[in-house]
Structure formats: C-alpha cells, structure tokens
Amino acid sequence: MFDKTMLLDTLNMFAFLATELTILFLLISYLVGVLQEYIPPERIQKILSGKKGKGYIVAGFLGAITPFCSCSTIPFLKGLLRAQAGFGTMMVFLFASPLLNPVIIGLFAVTFGIKVTVFYFVVAMGVSIVAGFVLEKLGFEKYVKEEAYIAPQAKCCGSSCGGNKAPVNKWKKIWLSTWADFKKVLPYLFGGIALGSMIYGFMPTEFVASVANDSNPFAIPVAAVIGIPLYIRAEAVIPLSAALAAKGMGLGAVMALIIGSAGASLTEVILLKSIFKNKMIVSFLVVILSMAIGAGFLYQNLF
C-alpha cells in the first residue's frame, strides 16, 4: 500500500541532502582551491609521502580531524590528486575521513562509552592505513582516471580574461574552477542522492532490526551491506543505531551498520565514478565491507 508519509520522508531527505551536499561540496572545493593557492603541491606531496609510513599515519589523522561525511570527502580527495599526493596516503584519507571525523567520535563516546569508542577508532584507523598501504603496493593507482588529476579550467567571458583584458581576480578564478568541478559531478551527486533518499524513505527501521538480530547468523554481514545504501549522516547514524539496538539489533550488527553507513554510501560510490575506474570502486567497497563485518564480529566477541 502506498504510504504518503514515506513519500514525504523521501522528498524531505532529498531536499535536505541536495541542499546540504551542494553547499558542502562548493564550500570544501573552494577551501581546497584556496589552500592550493597558498600551499604548493610539492609541500602537500612531501607531507603525505613521508618515509617509513609517516605519510600514511599523517593522512589517517588528517582524515580524523576533518569533519567530512563520505560524500564531502570527494572534493578534498580531488585536491590531493591534483597536488600529486601519494596514492596510498590519499586512500587512507578517503577511508578515514568519514569514519573518524570529530562529530562521529564525540557521539560515539556519549552514546556507547569510551571503551567502545577507542575500539572503533583503533579498528577504523588501523584498517584505513593498512588498506591504503596494500592498495598502493598492489599498483591500484592505475585505476585512477587520468582526467581526475587535471584541474578544470575556469571559463571566462567579456573582460574577465584573455588578450589585453584585465586578468581575472584570483578569488574569482578559484570560484570559477570550483563551479566547473561542481557541474562535472552534478549528475552523479543528484543521482546518488535520489537513490539514497528513496531507500531512506521506504526502508523501515523495523525491517533492518528484524533481519539483523542476534538470532540471525548473517546479521552482521546483512547490517554492513544494508548500511551502504542506507545513506546516514554521522550526526544521525549513532542515535539511529542506539534505537535499533533497543529494538533488538545485535551490538555487533550495530557496529557493522555504523561503519557501512558512515564509511560509504550510494552517493559517494556514484561520485567516485568521476575519479576511479570500476575495479578501484569495487576495491573501495570491499575494504569498507570487510572493515564493517570484521569489526562487527570482533566487537561481538569482545564486548
């Protein structure tokens, strides 16, 4: 039976995510452009390409202090690519940023306590660093699209640039480049938001809890898989997970759901298609799912 409430929830979520992610994408892209104006690419490359694994650790903690969700990580990732930062360290940032941002860590501590928060932090940071290192050693850099390394050229008209006309202001130049980048990912962004919003609106929490309770031996893998299409912001995933636990979801499955939903989303996967080839996207999903499932079983056995 058609439920008007579900439709309204879907439309409201679409409007909210479209507005929020558009603002975040433009803001972060612009800030990255400003940083690139003042911090030379060689400096970024040197910091994130440190010897003896230093670059991987720096990238992990850089991800941990940046309050990005899985989608808003993408413009920063493009900035790292164009700054020629190391591939492995860039992947560490991609994995760590949405999972370890200050918002989700703070909510974790308040909701589940310090012990569980430390467990989550160690697992997420450790797997992110190892995954980045392994993917680089296996040569997965070849699955980055060549055009991802090229900054979009800002178009100009009238007296803004060219010939003997006045050169464009550097702040405006950064904005024009940001806007050109945004237009390239717009179909991916809105397509992913539409899919995620439909799943959010039409998949009831009771269903999630019923298939991921302790009596189901596949509860943890199911929760991890459900978490990816069920795009949930860091601000919402912890309270929702606590509510699902109260409805009967196993605690290991809760951990898997949190990592799956915070670490990846349909919107992010679709956005990544503008940067990565399909094999790299599959590898990204394998890492997130493995992290979610592994952490879920480990948590279930330890706590």
N, C-alpha and C positions, 0 to 999 in steps of 0.2 A: 504493500500500500504506500502511495506517495505521501511523504511527510514534508509539510511546508516548513516545519522547524529545521529539518536537516538541510533543506534548500537555502533557508536564510542563514544558517550557520556556514554553509559553503560560500555563499556570496559575501558574507561579512568577513570570513577568513581571507578570501581572495582580495577584497578591497584593502584589508589590513596589511597583508603580506606584500601586495603590489606597491602600496604607498611606502611601507617601511623599507623594503628591499631596494626600491628605486632610490630613495633618499640615501640609504646606506651605501649603495654602490657608487652613486655620484660623489658623495662626501669622501668615502675612502679612496676612490680613484683620484680625486682632486688632491687629497692629502699626500698620496703616494707620489703624484706628479710634483708637488711642492718639495717633498723630501729629495726626489731625484734631481731637482733644480739645485739643491744645496749640498747634497751628499753625492759625490761622484760614484759611478758604478764600480770603479776599482776598489773603493773603500768597502762597499757592501760585499763585493766578491771576496775581499780579504777577510772580513769578519766571519762570513759564513763558509769559508773554505779553510778554516783553521786546521792545523796538523793534529794528529793523534785523536781525532774525534771531537776536538773542541768545537768545530763548526756545527756538528750535529747537536751537541748539548746547548749551544747558544741558540740555535734555531728552535729547539724544543721550548726553552724558557721564553724566547721571543713570542712563540705561539701562546704560551701560558699567560702572558701579561697583556695580550691584545684581546679586547672584548668583542671578538668576531663570532658570528654564527657560521654554519657550514657554507652558506651562500656568499656572505660578505667577505669571506676569506679570498674569494676568487680574484678581485681586483688587486689585492696585495700580492697574490701569487704571480699575477702577470707582471707586476713591478719587479719582483725578484727575478723572473725570467729575463726581463729586458735589462736588468743590471748584471746579467751573467753570473748570478749566484750559483753555487754548486747544485747539481740536480738532487743529490741525496739530501742536502740540508733543506732545500726547497720543499721536498716531500715530507720531511719531518715537520716543517711548519704547517703544511697542508693538513696533516693528520692531527697535530697537537692543538692548533689554534681553536677549533670549535669545541674540542673536548675539555680543554683545560683553562678556558677563559675565567677571569675573576668572578663573574656572575655565577657560573655553574658550580665553582668550587665553594663559594660562600653559601649558596643554597644547599649544597651537599652537606656542609658542616652543620648547618642549622637543622636540617631535616633528619639526617642519618647519623650524625655524630662524627667526632674527629677520627676515630679508628677506621671507619668505613671510607671517609674522605681521603685519608692517607693511602689506603689500599687502592682506591680508584685512581689517585694521582700517580702513584708508582706504576700501576699497570698501564695507564694511558701514555705516560711519558716514556716508559721503557719500550713498549711496543712501537710507538711512533719513531723513536730513534733507531731501533733495530730494523724496522721496515724500510726507513729511508736509506740506511746503510746497505741493506741487502738489495734493494731495487737498483741502487746505483752500481753496485758490484756486478749485478746481472745484466747491466747495459740497457736498462729500460729507458734511458734518456732518448733513445732513438724513436720512442713512441710519442714524443712531444712534437706537435705540428710546427713546421718551420715558421709559419706566419705568427705564431704566438710570441716569438722573440722580437717581432717588429712593432714598434710603437705606431699607432695610427697617425697619419699626417693630418694636421688640422687644416681644414679648407678655409680659404679666405676670399673675401669679395670686396668690391668697392675700394676704399682707400686703406683697408686693413693691412694689406701686404702686397709685395711684388713690385718690381721695377723701381721707379723713383718715389714710390708712395711710402708713407710713413710705416715703419715696422710695427707689427702687432705687439701690444703690451704683453710681457711675459706671463702675467697672471691670466690674461685672456687667452693666451696661447695654451696654457695648461688646461683651461676650461674647455677650449675647442677640442683638444686632444681627448679629454675626459668624455665629452659628449659623443665624439666619434666612436670611442670604445664602447660606450653605453649602447649606441644604436646597433653595433655589431652583435651584442649579446641579448638585445631586447626580445627577439623571438624565443630564444632559449629560456630566458628569465620568465616571461609571462606564460609560456607553455608549461614549464615546470610548476609554477605557482598554481595554475589551473588544475593540474593533475593532483597536486598535494592537497589543495583545498577541497576537492571532491572526496578524496579519501578521508580527510579530516571530518567533513560534514556527514558522511554517510556510513562511517565505521564506528559503531557504538563502543564505549569503553567496556560494557558488559561482555561483548564478544571477545575482546582482547583478553580479559581476565579469565574467561571460560576456557580458552584454548591454551592458556599459559599458567595453569595452576600446578601445584606440586604433584598431583596425581598423573600428570601428563609427562612421560619420559622425554618428550620432544619439546617441552615447554620453553627451555632456554633458546634453542635454535629458532623456534617459531617466534619468540619475542624479539630476537635480534633481527629477523627478516621483516617482521611487521614494523619495527622501528624505523626502517629506512624510508618506505613510502609515507609513513605517518609523520610528516614533517612537523616537528615540535620545536619551538624555540627553547633556548636554555632556561629562560625565565619560567617556562610552563612545564618542562619535562620533569623536573623534580617534584613539584606538587602533584602532578598527574600520576607519577609513579607511586607516590605515597598513597594516593587514593586507590590505585589499582591493587597495591599490596593489601590495603584494608578490605578490598573486595575478594581477596583470595589468591592473587597472583603470587607465586613463589618469589622469594627475595633474589635468588639467582636470576630468574627471568626478568625481574625489575632492573637489575644491573645490566643485563643484556639489552633491554629495551632502551635504557638511558643512553648507552654507548651507540647503539644503532641509530637512534633518532637524532642525537646531538652530533654524531660523527659524520653522518651523511644524510642526504635527502634526495628525492627525485629532482628537485630544482637544482641542487648542486651538481648532480650527475649530468643533467642536461647542459648546464653551464660549462662543465668540464669538457664537453664535446668541442667547444671552441678552442680548447688548448691541447687536449690529448687525443691520440688515436684510440680506437676501441680497446685494444689489448691493455693499454695503460689504465683505462677506466675500469675494466674488469679486475685488474690487479688492485686498484684502489678499493673496490668493493670487497674483494677477498680479504684484504687487510682489515677493513672495518668490521666485517662479519666475523672473522677469526678472533679479533680482539674482543668483540662483544660476547661471542659464545665462550671463548676461553675464560674471560673474566667472570662470566656468569657461573660456570661450573666451579671455578676456583673459589669464588665468593660463597657459593652454596656449601662447599666442603669445609671452608674455614670458619664461617660465622653461623 
